[in-house]
Amino acid sequence: MGFLLYLIVGGIIGWLAGLILGRDVPGGVIGNIILGIIGAWLGGELFGDFGPTLASIAIIPALIGAIIVVFVVALIMKAVRKK
């Protein structure tokens, strides 16, 4: 049950990051989950674990990390589309 909750929280964080930036996450729901989990890991490594947690994910650093990851992925996708 914990793993499923982890995936759901990762997907919501990825979705929120895309919503905040106003960019579509490539891959839809799966992309949201993947980028949300990567962003949660990155945010935890960069900013530590502070704020509220859900499914052992610190929400604030995870959201900041996911915003960074979505921004970088959007830049890469934009550069690839120009070619």
mmCIF file of the N, C-alpha and C atoms, coordinates in Angstrom:
data_MODEL
# 
_entry.id   MODEL 
# 
loop_
_atom_site.group_PDB 
_atom_site.id 
_atom_site.type_symbol 
_atom_site.label_atom_id 
_atom_site.label_alt_id 
_atom_site.label_comp_id 
_atom_site.label_asym_id 
_atom_site.label_entity_id 
_atom_site.label_seq_id 
_atom_site.pdbx_PDB_ins_code 
_atom_site.Cartn_x 
_atom_site.Cartn_y 
_atom_site.Cartn_z 
_atom_site.occupancy 
_atom_site.B_iso_or_equiv 
_atom_site.pdbx_formal_charge 
_atom_site.auth_seq_id 
_atom_site.auth_comp_id 
_atom_site.auth_asym_id 
_atom_site.auth_atom_id 
_atom_site.pdbx_PDB_model_num 
ATOM 1   N N  . MET A 1 1  ? 0.819  -1.193 0.000   1.00 0.00 ? 1  MET A N  1 
ATOM 2   C CA . MET A 1 1  ? 0.000  0.000  0.000   1.00 0.00 ? 1  MET A CA 1 
ATOM 3   C C  . MET A 1 1  ? 0.868  1.263  0.000   1.00 0.00 ? 1  MET A C  1 
ATOM 4   N N  . GLY A 1 2  ? 2.023  1.212  0.680   1.00 0.00 ? 2  GLY A N  1 
ATOM 5   C CA . GLY A 1 2  ? 2.905  2.362  0.742   1.00 0.00 ? 2  GLY A CA 1 
ATOM 6   C C  . GLY A 1 2  ? 3.468  2.742  -0.613  1.00 0.00 ? 2  GLY A C  1 
ATOM 7   N N  . PHE A 1 3  ? 3.815  1.738  -1.434  1.00 0.00 ? 3  PHE A N  1 
ATOM 8   C CA . PHE A 1 3  ? 4.361  2.002  -2.761  1.00 0.00 ? 3  PHE A CA 1 
ATOM 9   C C  . PHE A 1 3  ? 3.325  2.680  -3.657  1.00 0.00 ? 3  PHE A C  1 
ATOM 10  N N  . LEU A 1 4  ? 2.078  2.228  -3.578  1.00 0.00 ? 4  LEU A N  1 
ATOM 11  C CA . LEU A 1 4  ? 1.003  2.825  -4.368  1.00 0.00 ? 4  LEU A CA 1 
ATOM 12  C C  . LEU A 1 4  ? 0.789  4.280  -3.967  1.00 0.00 ? 4  LEU A C  1 
ATOM 13  N N  . LEU A 1 5  ? 0.800  4.546  -2.675  1.00 0.00 ? 5  LEU A N  1 
ATOM 14  C CA . LEU A 1 5  ? 0.653  5.921  -2.191  1.00 0.00 ? 5  LEU A CA 1 
ATOM 15  C C  . LEU A 1 5  ? 1.828  6.771  -2.647  1.00 0.00 ? 5  LEU A C  1 
ATOM 16  N N  . TYR A 1 6  ? 3.025  6.204  -2.647  1.00 0.00 ? 6  TYR A N  1 
ATOM 17  C CA . TYR A 1 6  ? 4.227  6.892  -3.123  1.00 0.00 ? 6  TYR A CA 1 
ATOM 18  C C  . TYR A 1 6  ? 4.062  7.285  -4.593  1.00 0.00 ? 6  TYR A C  1 
ATOM 19  N N  . LEU A 1 7  ? 3.538  6.386  -5.415  1.00 0.00 ? 7  LEU A N  1 
ATOM 20  C CA . LEU A 1 7  ? 3.309  6.682  -6.830  1.00 0.00 ? 7  LEU A CA 1 
ATOM 21  C C  . LEU A 1 7  ? 2.251  7.769  -7.011  1.00 0.00 ? 7  LEU A C  1 
ATOM 22  N N  . ILE A 1 8  ? 1.194  7.700  -6.214  1.00 0.00 ? 8  ILE A N  1 
ATOM 23  C CA . ILE A 1 8  ? 0.129  8.697  -6.309  1.00 0.00 ? 8  ILE A CA 1 
ATOM 24  C C  . ILE A 1 8  ? 0.649  10.078 -5.924  1.00 0.00 ? 8  ILE A C  1 
ATOM 25  N N  . VAL A 1 9  ? 1.383  10.161 -4.819  1.00 0.00 ? 9  VAL A N  1 
ATOM 26  C CA . VAL A 1 9  ? 1.933  11.447 -4.390  1.00 0.00 ? 9  VAL A CA 1 
ATOM 27  C C  . VAL A 1 9  ? 2.928  11.964 -5.424  1.00 0.00 ? 9  VAL A C  1 
ATOM 28  N N  . GLY A 1 10 ? 3.760  11.108 -5.975  1.00 0.00 ? 10 GLY A N  1 
ATOM 29  C CA . GLY A 1 10 ? 4.693  11.506 -7.027  1.00 0.00 ? 10 GLY A CA 1 
ATOM 30  C C  . GLY A 1 10 ? 3.966  12.043 -8.251  1.00 0.00 ? 10 GLY A C  1 
ATOM 31  N N  . GLY A 1 11 ? 2.878  11.408 -8.639  1.00 0.00 ? 11 GLY A N  1 
ATOM 32  C CA . GLY A 1 11 ? 2.086  11.867 -9.777  1.00 0.00 ? 11 GLY A CA 1 
ATOM 33  C C  . GLY A 1 11 ? 1.448  13.217 -9.526  1.00 0.00 ? 11 GLY A C  1 
ATOM 34  N N  . ILE A 1 12 ? 0.936  13.421 -8.317  1.00 0.00 ? 12 ILE A N  1 
ATOM 35  C CA . ILE A 1 12 ? 0.315  14.705 -7.976  1.00 0.00 ? 12 ILE A CA 1 
ATOM 36  C C  . ILE A 1 12 ? 1.362  15.810 -7.950  1.00 0.00 ? 12 ILE A C  1 
ATOM 37  N N  . ILE A 1 13 ? 2.525  15.521 -7.406  1.00 0.00 ? 13 ILE A N  1 
ATOM 38  C CA . ILE A 1 13 ? 3.590  16.522 -7.361  1.00 0.00 ? 13 ILE A CA 1 
ATOM 39  C C  . ILE A 1 13 ? 4.048  16.876 -8.777  1.00 0.00 ? 13 ILE A C  1 
ATOM 40  N N  . GLY A 1 14 ? 4.202  15.886 -9.641  1.00 0.00 ? 14 GLY A N  1 
ATOM 41  C CA . GLY A 1 14 ? 4.569  16.148 -11.038 1.00 0.00 ? 14 GLY A CA 1 
ATOM 42  C C  . GLY A 1 14 ? 3.509  16.954 -11.759 1.00 0.00 ? 14 GLY A C  1 
ATOM 43  N N  . TRP A 1 15 ? 2.242  16.641 -11.500 1.00 0.00 ? 15 TRP A N  1 
ATOM 44  C CA . TRP A 1 15 ? 1.139  17.370 -12.109 1.00 0.00 ? 15 TRP A CA 1 
ATOM 45  C C  . TRP A 1 15 ? 1.123  18.819 -11.632 1.00 0.00 ? 15 TRP A C  1 
ATOM 46  N N  . LEU A 1 16 ? 1.303  19.033 -10.330 1.00 0.00 ? 16 LEU A N  1 
ATOM 47  C CA . LEU A 1 16 ? 1.330  20.391 -9.784  1.00 0.00 ? 16 LEU A CA 1 
ATOM 48  C C  . LEU A 1 16 ? 2.491  21.202 -10.345 1.00 0.00 ? 16 LEU A C  1 
ATOM 49  N N  . ALA A 1 17 ? 3.641  20.575 -10.490 1.00 0.00 ? 17 ALA A N  1 
ATOM 50  C CA . ALA A 1 17 ? 4.801  21.274 -11.048 1.00 0.00 ? 17 ALA A CA 1 
ATOM 51  C C  . ALA A 1 17 ? 4.516  21.723 -12.479 1.00 0.00 ? 17 ALA A C  1 
ATOM 52  N N  . GLY A 1 18 ? 3.926  20.854 -13.282 1.00 0.00 ? 18 GLY A N  1 
ATOM 53  C CA . GLY A 1 18 ? 3.562  21.220 -14.647 1.00 0.00 ? 18 GLY A CA 1 
ATOM 54  C C  . GLY A 1 18 ? 2.510  22.311 -14.677 1.00 0.00 ? 18 GLY A C  1 
ATOM 55  N N  . LEU A 1 19 ? 1.579  22.251 -13.743 1.00 0.00 ? 19 LEU A N  1 
ATOM 56  C CA . LEU A 1 19 ? 0.518  23.250 -13.656 1.00 0.00 ? 19 LEU A CA 1 
ATOM 57  C C  . LEU A 1 19 ? 1.095  24.606 -13.256 1.00 0.00 ? 19 LEU A C  1 
ATOM 58  N N  . ILE A 1 20 ? 1.996  24.625 -12.294 1.00 0.00 ? 20 ILE A N  1 
ATOM 59  C CA . ILE A 1 20 ? 2.615  25.871 -11.846 1.00 0.00 ? 20 ILE A CA 1 
ATOM 60  C C  . ILE A 1 20 ? 3.424  26.516 -12.968 1.00 0.00 ? 20 ILE A C  1 
ATOM 61  N N  . LEU A 1 21 ? 4.160  25.699 -13.712 1.00 0.00 ? 21 LEU A N  1 
ATOM 62  C CA . LEU A 1 21 ? 4.977  26.223 -14.809 1.00 0.00 ? 21 LEU A CA 1 
ATOM 63  C C  . LEU A 1 21 ? 4.162  26.488 -16.072 1.00 0.00 ? 21 LEU A C  1 
ATOM 64  N N  . GLY A 1 22 ? 2.974  25.941 -16.152 1.00 0.00 ? 22 GLY A N  1 
ATOM 65  C CA . GLY A 1 22 ? 2.156  26.119 -17.340 1.00 0.00 ? 22 GLY A CA 1 
ATOM 66  C C  . GLY A 1 22 ? 2.656  25.323 -18.532 1.00 0.00 ? 22 GLY A C  1 
ATOM 67  N N  . ARG A 1 23 ? 3.291  24.204 -18.255 1.00 0.00 ? 23 ARG A N  1 
ATOM 68  C CA . ARG A 1 23 ? 3.842  23.355 -19.318 1.00 0.00 ? 23 ARG A CA 1 
ATOM 69  C C  . ARG A 1 23 ? 3.290  21.947 -19.187 1.00 0.00 ? 23 ARG A C  1 
ATOM 70  N N  . ASP A 1 24 ? 3.104  21.324 -20.328 1.00 0.00 ? 24 ASP A N  1 
ATOM 71  C CA . ASP A 1 24 ? 2.658  19.936 -20.322 1.00 0.00 ? 24 ASP A CA 1 
ATOM 72  C C  . ASP A 1 24 ? 3.841  19.025 -20.063 1.00 0.00 ? 24 ASP A C  1 
ATOM 73  N N  . VAL A 1 25 ? 3.633  18.053 -19.207 1.00 0.00 ? 25 VAL A N  1 
ATOM 74  C CA . VAL A 1 25 ? 4.661  17.062 -18.929 1.00 0.00 ? 25 VAL A CA 1 
ATOM 75  C C  . VAL A 1 25 ? 4.555  15.979 -19.992 1.00 0.00 ? 25 VAL A C  1 
ATOM 76  N N  . PRO A 1 26 ? 5.661  15.686 -20.697 1.00 0.00 ? 26 PRO A N  1 
ATOM 77  C CA . PRO A 1 26 ? 5.593  14.629 -21.701 1.00 0.00 ? 26 PRO A CA 1 
ATOM 78  C C  . PRO A 1 26 ? 5.294  13.277 -21.050 1.00 0.00 ? 26 PRO A C  1 
ATOM 79  N N  . GLY A 1 27 ? 4.453  12.503 -21.675 1.00 0.00 ? 27 GLY A N  1 
ATOM 80  C CA . GLY A 1 27 ? 4.146  11.172 -21.167 1.00 0.00 ? 27 GLY A CA 1 
ATOM 81  C C  . GLY A 1 27 ? 2.861  11.094 -20.367 1.00 0.00 ? 27 GLY A C  1 
ATOM 82  N N  . GLY A 1 28 ? 2.168  12.207 -20.195 1.00 0.00 ? 28 GLY A N  1 
ATOM 83  C CA . GLY A 1 28 ? 0.899  12.195 -19.485 1.00 0.00 ? 28 GLY A CA 1 
ATOM 84  C C  . GLY A 1 28 ? 1.040  11.790 -18.026 1.00 0.00 ? 28 GLY A C  1 
ATOM 85  N N  . VAL A 1 29 ? 0.194  10.874 -17.599 1.00 0.00 ? 29 VAL A N  1 
ATOM 86  C CA . VAL A 1 29 ? 0.163  10.442 -16.198 1.00 0.00 ? 29 VAL A CA 1 
ATOM 87  C C  . VAL A 1 29 ? 1.468  9.767  -15.807 1.00 0.00 ? 29 VAL A C  1 
ATOM 88  N N  . ILE A 1 30 ? 1.988  8.907  -16.663 1.00 0.00 ? 30 ILE A N  1 
ATOM 89  C CA . ILE A 1 30 ? 3.247  8.223  -16.373 1.00 0.00 ? 30 ILE A CA 1 
ATOM 90  C C  . ILE A 1 30 ? 4.379  9.241  -16.269 1.00 0.00 ? 30 ILE A C  1 
ATOM 91  N N  . GLY A 1 31 ? 4.383  10.227 -17.145 1.00 0.00 ? 31 GLY A N  1 
ATOM 92  C CA . GLY A 1 31 ? 5.393  11.285 -17.080 1.00 0.00 ? 31 GLY A CA 1 
ATOM 93  C C  . GLY A 1 31 ? 5.288  12.084 -15.797 1.00 0.00 ? 31 GLY A C  1 
ATOM 94  N N  . ASN A 1 32 ? 4.054  12.379 -15.367 1.00 0.00 ? 32 ASN A N  1 
ATOM 95  C CA . ASN A 1 32 ? 3.860  13.086 -14.103 1.00 0.00 ? 32 ASN A CA 1 
ATOM 96  C C  . ASN A 1 32 ? 4.429  12.286 -12.939 1.00 0.00 ? 32 ASN A C  1 
ATOM 97  N N  . ILE A 1 33 ? 4.158  10.995 -12.929 1.00 0.00 ? 33 ILE A N  1 
ATOM 98  C CA . ILE A 1 33 ? 4.650  10.142 -11.842 1.00 0.00 ? 33 ILE A CA 1 
ATOM 99  C C  . ILE A 1 33 ? 6.173  10.106 -11.838 1.00 0.00 ? 33 ILE A C  1 
ATOM 100 N N  . ILE A 1 34 ? 6.770  9.876  -13.009 1.00 0.00 ? 34 ILE A N  1 
ATOM 101 C CA . ILE A 1 34 ? 8.227  9.768  -13.098 1.00 0.00 ? 34 ILE A CA 1 
ATOM 102 C C  . ILE A 1 34 ? 8.897  11.085 -12.720 1.00 0.00 ? 34 ILE A C  1 
ATOM 103 N N  . LEU A 1 35 ? 8.438  12.194 -13.308 1.00 0.00 ? 35 LEU A N  1 
ATOM 104 C CA . LEU A 1 35 ? 9.058  13.477 -13.002 1.00 0.00 ? 35 LEU A CA 1 
ATOM 105 C C  . LEU A 1 35 ? 8.776  13.909 -11.568 1.00 0.00 ? 35 LEU A C  1 
ATOM 106 N N  . GLY A 1 36 ? 7.627  13.547 -11.030 1.00 0.00 ? 36 GLY A N  1 
ATOM 107 C CA . GLY A 1 36 ? 7.327  13.853 -9.638  1.00 0.00 ? 36 GLY A CA 1 
ATOM 108 C C  . GLY A 1 36 ? 8.243  13.110 -8.683  1.00 0.00 ? 36 GLY A C  1 
ATOM 109 N N  . ILE A 1 37 ? 8.495  11.842 -8.953  1.00 0.00 ? 37 ILE A N  1 
ATOM 110 C CA . ILE A 1 37 ? 9.387  11.059 -8.097  1.00 0.00 ? 37 ILE A CA 1 
ATOM 111 C C  . ILE A 1 37 ? 10.831 11.540 -8.236  1.00 0.00 ? 37 ILE A C  1 
ATOM 112 N N  . ILE A 1 38 ? 11.266 11.818 -9.462  1.00 0.00 ? 38 ILE A N  1 
ATOM 113 C CA . ILE A 1 38 ? 12.622 12.353 -9.648  1.00 0.00 ? 38 ILE A CA 1 
ATOM 114 C C  . ILE A 1 38 ? 12.744 13.716 -8.970  1.00 0.00 ? 38 ILE A C  1 
ATOM 115 N N  . GLY A 1 39 ? 11.724 14.545 -9.114  1.00 0.00 ? 39 GLY A N  1 
ATOM 116 C CA . GLY A 1 39 ? 11.736 15.854 -8.469  1.00 0.00 ? 39 GLY A CA 1 
ATOM 117 C C  . GLY A 1 39 ? 11.729 15.741 -6.958  1.00 0.00 ? 39 GLY A C  1 
ATOM 118 N N  . ALA A 1 40 ? 10.999 14.763 -6.414  1.00 0.00 ? 40 ALA A N  1 
ATOM 119 C CA . ALA A 1 40 ? 10.989 14.551 -4.966  1.00 0.00 ? 40 ALA A CA 1 
ATOM 120 C C  . ALA A 1 40 ? 12.362 14.141 -4.481  1.00 0.00 ? 40 ALA A C  1 
ATOM 121 N N  . TRP A 1 41 ? 13.024 13.283 -5.221  1.00 0.00 ? 41 TRP A N  1 
ATOM 122 C CA . TRP A 1 41 ? 14.383 12.880 -4.853  1.00 0.00 ? 41 TRP A CA 1 
ATOM 123 C C  . TRP A 1 41 ? 15.342 14.068 -4.927  1.00 0.00 ? 41 TRP A C  1 
ATOM 124 N N  . LEU A 1 42 ? 15.280 14.820 -6.029  1.00 0.00 ? 42 LEU A N  1 
ATOM 125 C CA . LEU A 1 42 ? 16.160 15.968 -6.213  1.00 0.00 ? 42 LEU A CA 1 
ATOM 126 C C  . LEU A 1 42 ? 15.916 17.022 -5.138  1.00 0.00 ? 42 LEU A C  1 
ATOM 127 N N  . GLY A 1 43 ? 14.660 17.320 -4.866  1.00 0.00 ? 43 GLY A N  1 
ATOM 128 C CA . GLY A 1 43 ? 14.325 18.298 -3.837  1.00 0.00 ? 43 GLY A CA 1 
ATOM 129 C C  . GLY A 1 43 ? 14.801 17.866 -2.465  1.00 0.00 ? 43 GLY A C  1 
ATOM 130 N N  . GLY A 1 44 ? 14.677 16.578 -2.169  1.00 0.00 ? 44 GLY A N  1 
ATOM 131 C CA . GLY A 1 44 ? 15.161 16.062 -0.900  1.00 0.00 ? 44 GLY A CA 1 
ATOM 132 C C  . GLY A 1 44 ? 16.667 16.168 -0.774  1.00 0.00 ? 44 GLY A C  1 
ATOM 133 N N  . GLU A 1 45 ? 17.372 15.915 -1.874  1.00 0.00 ? 45 GLU A N  1 
ATOM 134 C CA . GLU A 1 45 ? 18.835 16.007 -1.857  1.00 0.00 ? 45 GLU A CA 1 
ATOM 135 C C  . GLU A 1 45 ? 19.304 17.458 -1.741  1.00 0.00 ? 45 GLU A C  1 
ATOM 136 N N  . LEU A 1 46 ? 18.626 18.368 -2.439  1.00 0.00 ? 46 LEU A N  1 
ATOM 137 C CA . LEU A 1 46 ? 19.057 19.764 -2.438  1.00 0.00 ? 46 LEU A CA 1 
ATOM 138 C C  . LEU A 1 46 ? 18.623 20.524 -1.196  1.00 0.00 ? 46 LEU A C  1 
ATOM 139 N N  . PHE A 1 47 ? 17.389 20.289 -0.752  1.00 0.00 ? 47 PHE A N  1 
ATOM 140 C CA . PHE A 1 47 ? 16.797 21.116 0.295   1.00 0.00 ? 47 PHE A CA 1 
ATOM 141 C C  . PHE A 1 47 ? 16.534 20.378 1.595   1.00 0.00 ? 47 PHE A C  1 
ATOM 142 N N  . GLY A 1 48 ? 16.743 19.093 1.639   1.00 0.00 ? 48 GLY A N  1 
ATOM 143 C CA . GLY A 1 48 ? 16.496 18.328 2.859   1.00 0.00 ? 48 GLY A CA 1 
ATOM 144 C C  . GLY A 1 48 ? 15.020 18.001 3.032   1.00 0.00 ? 48 GLY A C  1 
ATOM 145 N N  . ASP A 1 49 ? 14.686 17.521 4.204   1.00 0.00 ? 49 ASP A N  1 
ATOM 146 C CA . ASP A 1 49 ? 13.301 17.135 4.500   1.00 0.00 ? 49 ASP A CA 1 
ATOM 147 C C  . ASP A 1 49 ? 12.701 18.113 5.495   1.00 0.00 ? 49 ASP A C  1 
ATOM 148 N N  . PHE A 1 50 ? 11.938 19.061 4.991   1.00 0.00 ? 50 PHE A N  1 
ATOM 149 C CA . PHE A 1 50 ? 11.233 19.983 5.881   1.00 0.00 ? 50 PHE A CA 1 
ATOM 150 C C  . PHE A 1 50 ? 9.798  20.116 5.408   1.00 0.00 ? 50 PHE A C  1 
ATOM 151 N N  . GLY A 1 51 ? 8.961  20.590 6.270   1.00 0.00 ? 51 GLY A N  1 
ATOM 152 C CA . GLY A 1 51 ? 7.564  20.758 5.933   1.00 0.00 ? 51 GLY A CA 1 
ATOM 153 C C  . GLY A 1 51 ? 6.793  19.463 6.103   1.00 0.00 ? 51 GLY A C  1 
ATOM 154 N N  . PRO A 1 52 ? 5.539  19.494 5.669   1.00 0.00 ? 52 PRO A N  1 
ATOM 155 C CA . PRO A 1 52 ? 4.691  18.306 5.815   1.00 0.00 ? 52 PRO A CA 1 
ATOM 156 C C  . PRO A 1 52 ? 5.165  17.156 4.931   1.00 0.00 ? 52 PRO A C  1 
ATOM 157 N N  . THR A 1 53 ? 4.948  15.941 5.399   1.00 0.00 ? 53 THR A N  1 
ATOM 158 C CA . THR A 1 53 ? 5.318  14.760 4.619   1.00 0.00 ? 53 THR A CA 1 
ATOM 159 C C  . THR A 1 53 ? 4.080  13.918 4.348   1.00 0.00 ? 53 THR A C  1 
ATOM 160 N N  . LEU A 1 54 ? 4.118  13.242 3.235   1.00 0.00 ? 54 LEU A N  1 
ATOM 161 C CA . LEU A 1 54 ? 3.059  12.311 2.852   1.00 0.00 ? 54 LEU A CA 1 
ATOM 162 C C  . LEU A 1 54 ? 3.728  11.176 2.105   1.00 0.00 ? 54 LEU A C  1 
ATOM 163 N N  . ALA A 1 55 ? 3.509  9.958  2.542   1.00 0.00 ? 55 ALA A N  1 
ATOM 164 C CA . ALA A 1 55 ? 4.126  8.766  1.944   1.00 0.00 ? 55 ALA A CA 1 
ATOM 165 C C  . ALA A 1 55 ? 5.641  8.891  1.955   1.00 0.00 ? 55 ALA A C  1 
ATOM 166 N N  . SER A 1 56 ? 6.174  9.391  3.035   1.00 0.00 ? 56 SER A N  1 
ATOM 167 C CA . SER A 1 56 ? 7.606  9.612  3.259   1.00 0.00 ? 56 SER A CA 1 
ATOM 168 C C  . SER A 1 56 ? 8.227  10.575 2.249   1.00 0.00 ? 56 SER A C  1 
ATOM 169 N N  . ILE A 1 57 ? 7.406  11.443 1.658   1.00 0.00 ? 57 ILE A N  1 
ATOM 170 C CA . ILE A 1 57 ? 7.878  12.480 0.747   1.00 0.00 ? 57 ILE A CA 1 
ATOM 171 C C  . ILE A 1 57 ? 7.615  13.826 1.410   1.00 0.00 ? 57 ILE A C  1 
ATOM 172 N N  . ALA A 1 58 ? 8.660  14.614 1.592   1.00 0.00 ? 58 ALA A N  1 
ATOM 173 C CA . ALA A 1 58 ? 8.500  15.979 2.103   1.00 0.00 ? 58 ALA A CA 1 
ATOM 174 C C  . ALA A 1 58 ? 7.936  16.825 0.965   1.00 0.00 ? 58 ALA A C  1 
ATOM 175 N N  . ILE A 1 59 ? 6.741  17.342 1.136   1.00 0.00 ? 59 ILE A N  1 
ATOM 176 C CA . ILE A 1 59 ? 5.985  17.954 0.045   1.00 0.00 ? 59 ILE A CA 1 
ATOM 177 C C  . ILE A 1 59 ? 6.672  19.201 -0.529  1.00 0.00 ? 59 ILE A C  1 
ATOM 178 N N  . ILE A 1 60 ? 7.114  20.114 0.302   1.00 0.00 ? 60 ILE A N  1 
ATOM 179 C CA . ILE A 1 60 ? 7.665  21.382 -0.191  1.00 0.00 ? 60 ILE A CA 1 
ATOM 180 C C  . ILE A 1 60 ? 8.957  21.173 -0.982  1.00 0.00 ? 60 ILE A C  1 
ATOM 181 N N  . PRO A 1 61 ? 9.949  20.470 -0.442  1.00 0.00 ? 61 PRO A N  1 
ATOM 182 C CA . PRO A 1 61 ? 11.151 20.238 -1.259  1.00 0.00 ? 61 PRO A CA 1 
ATOM 183 C C  . PRO A 1 61 ? 10.861 19.413 -2.510  1.00 0.00 ? 61 PRO A C  1 
ATOM 184 N N  . ALA A 1 62 ? 9.922  18.483 -2.414  1.00 0.00 ? 62 ALA A N  1 
ATOM 185 C CA . ALA A 1 62 ? 9.569  17.662 -3.574  1.00 0.00 ? 62 ALA A CA 1 
ATOM 186 C C  . ALA A 1 62 ? 8.956  18.515 -4.676  1.00 0.00 ? 62 ALA A C  1 
ATOM 187 N N  . LEU A 1 63 ? 8.100  19.448 -4.290  1.00 0.00 ? 63 LEU A N  1 
ATOM 188 C CA . LEU A 1 63 ? 7.474  20.315 -5.287  1.00 0.00 ? 63 LEU A CA 1 
ATOM 189 C C  . LEU A 1 63 ? 8.503  21.227 -5.934  1.00 0.00 ? 63 LEU A C  1 
ATOM 190 N N  . ILE A 1 64 ? 9.416  21.775 -5.145  1.00 0.00 ? 64 ILE A N  1 
ATOM 191 C CA . ILE A 1 64 ? 10.475 22.627 -5.704  1.00 0.00 ? 64 ILE A CA 1 
ATOM 192 C C  . ILE A 1 64 ? 11.362 21.821 -6.650  1.00 0.00 ? 64 ILE A C  1 
ATOM 193 N N  . GLY A 1 65 ? 11.734 20.620 -6.233  1.00 0.00 ? 65 GLY A N  1 
ATOM 194 C CA . GLY A 1 65 ? 12.550 19.760 -7.087  1.00 0.00 ? 65 GLY A CA 1 
ATOM 195 C C  . GLY A 1 65 ? 11.830 19.370 -8.366  1.00 0.00 ? 65 GLY A C  1 
ATOM 196 N N  . ALA A 1 66 ? 10.536 19.083 -8.271  1.00 0.00 ? 66 ALA A N  1 
ATOM 197 C CA . ALA A 1 66 ? 9.756  18.713 -9.457  1.00 0.00 ? 66 ALA A CA 1 
ATOM 198 C C  . ALA A 1 66 ? 9.623  19.891 -10.411 1.00 0.00 ? 66 ALA A C  1 
ATOM 199 N N  . ILE A 1 67 ? 9.486  21.094 -9.866  1.00 0.00 ? 67 ILE A N  1 
ATOM 200 C CA . ILE A 1 67 ? 9.426  22.274 -10.731 1.00 0.00 ? 67 ILE A CA 1 
ATOM 201 C C  . ILE A 1 67 ? 10.730 22.415 -11.504 1.00 0.00 ? 67 ILE A C  1 
ATOM 202 N N  . ILE A 1 68 ? 11.843 22.201 -10.846 1.00 0.00 ? 68 ILE A N  1 
ATOM 203 C CA . ILE A 1 68 ? 13.144 22.271 -11.520 1.00 0.00 ? 68 ILE A CA 1 
ATOM 204 C C  . ILE A 1 68 ? 13.239 21.209 -12.614 1.00 0.00 ? 68 ILE A C  1 
ATOM 205 N N  . VAL A 1 69 ? 12.840 19.985 -12.300 1.00 0.00 ? 69 VAL A N  1 
ATOM 206 C CA . VAL A 1 69 ? 12.925 18.882 -13.265 1.00 0.00 ? 69 VAL A CA 1 
ATOM 207 C C  . VAL A 1 69 ? 12.000 19.128 -14.457 1.00 0.00 ? 69 VAL A C  1 
ATOM 208 N N  . VAL A 1 70 ? 10.768 19.563 -14.205 1.00 0.00 ? 70 VAL A N  1 
ATOM 209 C CA . VAL A 1 70 ? 9.830  19.826 -15.303 1.00 0.00 ? 70 VAL A CA 1 
ATOM 210 C C  . VAL A 1 70 ? 10.344 20.957 -16.175 1.00 0.00 ? 70 VAL A C  1 
ATOM 211 N N  . PHE A 1 71 ? 10.920 21.979 -15.571 1.00 0.00 ? 71 PHE A N  1 
ATOM 212 C CA . PHE A 1 71 ? 11.471 23.092 -16.344 1.00 0.00 ? 71 PHE A CA 1 
ATOM 213 C C  . PHE A 1 71 ? 12.598 22.624 -17.258 1.00 0.00 ? 71 PHE A C  1 
ATOM 214 N N  . VAL A 1 72 ? 13.508 21.822 -16.726 1.00 0.00 ? 72 VAL A N  1 
ATOM 215 C CA . VAL A 1 72 ? 14.637 21.317 -17.517 1.00 0.00 ? 72 VAL A CA 1 
ATOM 216 C C  . VAL A 1 72 ? 14.143 20.403 -18.638 1.00 0.00 ? 72 VAL A C  1 
ATOM 217 N N  . VAL A 1 73 ? 13.203 19.515 -18.324 1.00 0.00 ? 73 VAL A N  1 
ATOM 218 C CA . VAL A 1 73 ? 12.663 18.610 -19.346 1.00 0.00 ? 73 VAL A CA 1 
ATOM 219 C C  . VAL A 1 73 ? 11.941 19.406 -20.428 1.00 0.00 ? 73 VAL A C  1 
ATOM 220 N N  . ALA A 1 74 ? 11.206 20.458 -20.049 1.00 0.00 ? 74 ALA A N  1 
ATOM 221 C CA . ALA A 1 74 ? 10.512 21.285 -21.035 1.00 0.00 ? 74 ALA A CA 1 
ATOM 222 C C  . ALA A 1 74 ? 11.506 21.997 -21.941 1.00 0.00 ? 74 ALA A C  1 
ATOM 223 N N  . LEU A 1 75 ? 12.612 22.471 -21.373 1.00 0.00 ? 75 LEU A N  1 
ATOM 224 C CA . LEU A 1 75 ? 13.641 23.104 -22.205 1.00 0.00 ? 75 LEU A CA 1 
ATOM 225 C C  . LEU A 1 75 ? 14.253 22.112 -23.186 1.00 0.00 ? 75 LEU A C  1 
ATOM 226 N N  . ILE A 1 76 ? 14.534 20.910 -22.709 1.00 0.00 ? 76 ILE A N  1 
ATOM 227 C CA . ILE A 1 76 ? 15.110 19.884 -23.579 1.00 0.00 ? 76 ILE A CA 1 
ATOM 228 C C  . ILE A 1 76 ? 14.127 19.511 -24.691 1.00 0.00 ? 76 ILE A C  1 
ATOM 229 N N  . MET A 1 77 ? 12.861 19.341 -24.338 1.00 0.00 ? 77 MET A N  1 
ATOM 230 C CA . MET A 1 77 ? 11.856 18.980 -25.348 1.00 0.00 ? 77 MET A CA 1 
ATOM 231 C C  . MET A 1 77 ? 11.690 20.104 -26.373 1.00 0.00 ? 77 MET A C  1 
ATOM 232 N N  . LYS A 1 78 ? 11.764 21.337 -25.931 1.00 0.00 ? 78 LYS A N  1 
ATOM 233 C CA . LYS A 1 78 ? 11.654 22.475 -26.861 1.00 0.00 ? 78 LYS A CA 1 
ATOM 234 C C  . LYS A 1 78 ? 12.840 22.498 -27.827 1.00 0.00 ? 78 LYS A C  1 
ATOM 235 N N  . ALA A 1 79 ? 14.036 22.213 -27.315 1.00 0.00 ? 79 ALA A N  1 
ATOM 236 C CA . ALA A 1 79 ? 15.221 22.191 -28.171 1.00 0.00 ? 79 ALA A CA 1 
ATOM 237 C C  . ALA A 1 79 ? 15.159 21.040 -29.167 1.00 0.00 ? 79 ALA A C  1 
ATOM 238 N N  . VAL A 1 80 ? 14.637 19.894 -28.746 1.00 0.00 ? 80 VAL A N  1 
ATOM 239 C CA . VAL A 1 80 ? 14.533 18.749 -29.639 1.00 0.00 ? 80 VAL A CA 1 
ATOM 240 C C  . VAL A 1 80 ? 13.512 19.008 -30.730 1.00 0.00 ? 80 VAL A C  1 
ATOM 241 N N  . ARG A 1 81 ? 12.424 19.678 -30.400 1.00 0.00 ? 81 ARG A N  1 
ATOM 242 C CA . ARG A 1 81 ? 11.380 19.960 -31.400 1.00 0.00 ? 81 ARG A CA 1 
ATOM 243 C C  . ARG A 1 81 ? 11.855 20.940 -32.469 1.00 0.00 ? 81 ARG A C  1 
ATOM 244 N N  . LYS A 1 82 ? 12.782 21.829 -32.127 1.00 0.00 ? 82 LYS A N  1 
ATOM 245 C CA . LYS A 1 82 ? 13.285 22.814 -33.097 1.00 0.00 ? 82 LYS A CA 1 
ATOM 246 C C  . LYS A 1 82 ? 14.133 22.167 -34.185 1.00 0.00 ? 82 LYS A C  1 
ATOM 247 N N  . LYS A 1 83 ? 14.744 21.029 -33.884 1.00 0.00 ? 83 LYS A N  1 
ATOM 248 C CA . LYS A 1 83 ? 15.626 20.381 -34.856 1.00 0.00 ? 83 LYS A CA 1 
ATOM 249 C C  . LYS A 1 83 ? 14.851 19.755 -35.936 1.00 0.00 ? 83 LYS A C  1 
# 
